[in-house]
Amino acid sequence: MGKISGPKRMKTSEKQDVNSERSLSELPDVILQHILSLLPTKDAVRTSVLSKRWEYLWTSVSSFVFNGYKVNRTHFMEFVDRALALHEGSIQCCSIMSDVLGDADRFRRWITVAVRRNVIVFSIRLTNCRKVFEFPHCFFTCASVQKLYLSISSPLKRPHSICFSSLKSLHLADITFSDDQSAQKLLSGCPVLEEMCLMKCSWVKVKRVIIHCPRLYSLTITEKEIDDDLYNLSDSCKVMIFGTCLKRFKYSGAFSNEYCLYDSSSLDKVQIQMDHRGQGSKIAAYCLFELLRGVFNVKELVLSNKAIQVLNDAAEILAFMPLFNNLSILTLKSEERVGYIGYMMKQVNLGCKALLKILQNSPCLGALRFCQGVELSADGENHELILDPVPPCFLSHLKRIEIYQHYATKKLHRQMMEILLSRAVFLDKLMVCYSECTWKAEELEKVHKELLGLPRASEVVEIKFTPDLTENQYEDTFSCSFCSSSRKG
């Protein structure tokens, strides 16, 4: 029996392989083309050697990713030439990433082919350009592209005309604008744009630019890191943003340029993360102040601890801070950059005048969140005067306070909790997530009991004392819990 069973198993296995090959080949072309589109471009082309039917099947694939980094350059260039020459039909997605070197004409030809094949999602990252790279004229008038990622190491040469009539998402990274017109033409040539991201672009030769896209709802700006010793105020650019439909705005940088928002009544969420500024902190404070004046209608505001510190150091402008009548959620968050010399994750001081001013000017604030803890000065400051006068939101709307990554001495911790609990009249929930290194295990229960026994202005407040959550966990916990409590209110 043993001699017979072995060959039978082999025949069964061989039969299964044959059936698998047959069943795969019997699939319609449209399904096989979809399968090929899920493969890396290089592997999809390799299937041409499988059989006569597969020889040109890949030429109808609608997505291409051409990555020229860390490969043989000659083979890469020939491969892209062949792939685009043999391709039939339209191109859904195309990504080109490579050093240009002396092959600018070849890259222009590839871009032209993608445009003529009605590319919808186009990603271009070109580095090591030996001279200014000139895009083909058809690129800037491409009617099919809906998502565009553009990064190029040479200055962007101003085209004669720009009209991306279908473009909805634009991501510009490391772009150097050569003059006011080059920047203005590109940013205004997108009539249906909904999402824009400007990542580490250079505006040194640009004095003023206007961003006015009627349908724009999301704008993200990340500035290059600057050296204070080399920074020249005359190199700064004034960016004027008209956000009629703008819902989300995010800024990260050191305010080497000035940003002003107008017509921003639709804003839901604004995030401002300050980078380190030394001698230029006063200039940064005024730029931050101007930006806050333009987003006074926002519903949710996220400020980095550095932003609060910069405002606090420019005390003369605090009296002119805008009223945030629609603000319902305020989050204070430390800078996220890692490895920056001199950077320290610093907690917000509850006695900070800038924080007090923002709270006083936010009468409808319903939730206050400290992502990297909160501290009190231990230098003999009169803590009874903190949050005095009591901000109106503490007496009418504030229902939730959350403190994460909290660390403090037991004495300062108690004083902080007394201040918050005694002033928040309508507080529903106080959550304190402590760092595990803050207190020893035997001290935690005692600290928790003291917290529960503190006098409070609100009779219904729930106090939760827990080890730290991860960032994703407390993001979810905060948003879900606050939305739930807002519906109840």
DALINPE-V813901 format. One record per backbone hydrogen bond with DSSP energy under -1.0 kcal/mol. CO is the residue of the C=O (numbers start at 0). NH is the residue of the N-H. Records with the same first field share a line. If there is no record, write none. Layout:
BEGIN
CO = NH  NH
END
This chain:
BEGIN
0 = 4
1 = 5
3 = 7
4 = 8
5 = 9
6 = 10
7 = 11
8 = 12
9 = 13
10 = 14
11 = 15
12 = 16
13 = 17
14 = 18
15 = 19
16 = 20
17 = 21
18 = 22
19 = 23
20 = 24
21 = 25
23 = 26
27 = 31
28 = 32
29 = 33
30 = 34
31 = 35
32 = 36
34 = 37
35 = 38
39 = 43
40 = 44
41 = 45
44 = 47
45 = 48
46 = 49
56 = 59
57 = 60
58 = 87
61 = 91  92
63 = 94
65 = 96
71 = 75
72 = 76
73 = 77
74 = 78
75 = 79
76 = 80
77 = 81
78 = 82
79 = 83
80 = 84
81 = 85
82 = 86
91 = 119  120
92 = 63
93 = 122
94 = 65
95 = 124
96 = 67
97 = 126
99 = 102
102 = 106
103 = 107
104 = 108
105 = 109
106 = 110
107 = 111
108 = 112
109 = 113
110 = 114
111 = 115
112 = 116
113 = 118
114 = 117
116 = 90
119 = 145  146
120 = 93
121 = 148
122 = 95
123 = 150
124 = 97
125 = 152
126 = 99
127 = 100
135 = 138
138 = 141
139 = 162
145 = 167  168
146 = 121
147 = 170
148 = 123
149 = 172
150 = 125
162 = 164
167 = 193  194
168 = 147
169 = 196
170 = 149
171 = 198
174 = 201
175 = 155
178 = 182
179 = 183
180 = 184
181 = 185
182 = 186
183 = 187
188 = 163
189 = 192
193 = 216  217
194 = 169
195 = 219
196 = 171
197 = 221
198 = 173
201 = 176
202 = 205
206 = 237
208 = 239
210 = 241
212 = 215
216 = 246  247
217 = 195
218 = 249
219 = 197
220 = 251
221 = 199
226 = 229  230
231 = 234
232 = 235
236 = 257
237 = 208
238 = 259
239 = 210
240 = 261
246 = 267  268
247 = 218
248 = 270
249 = 220
250 = 272
251 = 222
252 = 274
257 = 238
259 = 240
261 = 242
263 = 266
267 = 299
268 = 248
269 = 301
270 = 250
271 = 303
272 = 252
277 = 280
279 = 283
280 = 284
281 = 285
282 = 286
283 = 287
284 = 288
285 = 289
286 = 290
287 = 291
288 = 292
289 = 293
294 = 297
298 = 327  328
299 = 269
300 = 330
301 = 271
302 = 332
303 = 307
304 = 308
305 = 309
306 = 310
307 = 311
308 = 312
310 = 313
313 = 316
314 = 317
316 = 319
317 = 320
327 = 365  366
328 = 300
329 = 368
330 = 302
331 = 370
332 = 304
339 = 342
343 = 345
347 = 374
348 = 351
351 = 355
352 = 356
353 = 357
354 = 358
355 = 359
356 = 360
358 = 361
360 = 323
361 = 364
365 = 398  399
366 = 329
367 = 401
368 = 331
369 = 403
374 = 349
380 = 382
381 = 384
382 = 385
384 = 387
390 = 393
391 = 394
392 = 396  397
393 = 424
398 = 427  428
399 = 367
400 = 430
401 = 369
402 = 432
403 = 372
405 = 434
408 = 412
409 = 413
410 = 414
411 = 415
412 = 416
413 = 417
414 = 418
415 = 419
416 = 420
417 = 421
419 = 423
420 = 456
422 = 424
427 = 461
428 = 400
429 = 463
430 = 402
431 = 465
432 = 405
433 = 467
434 = 437
439 = 442  443
442 = 446
443 = 447
444 = 448
445 = 449
446 = 450
447 = 451
448 = 452
450 = 453
461 = 429
463 = 431
465 = 433
469 = 473
470 = 474
471 = 475
472 = 476
473 = 477
474 = 478
475 = 479
476 = 480
477 = 481
478 = 482
479 = 483
480 = 484
481 = 485
482 = 486
483 = 487
484 = 488
END
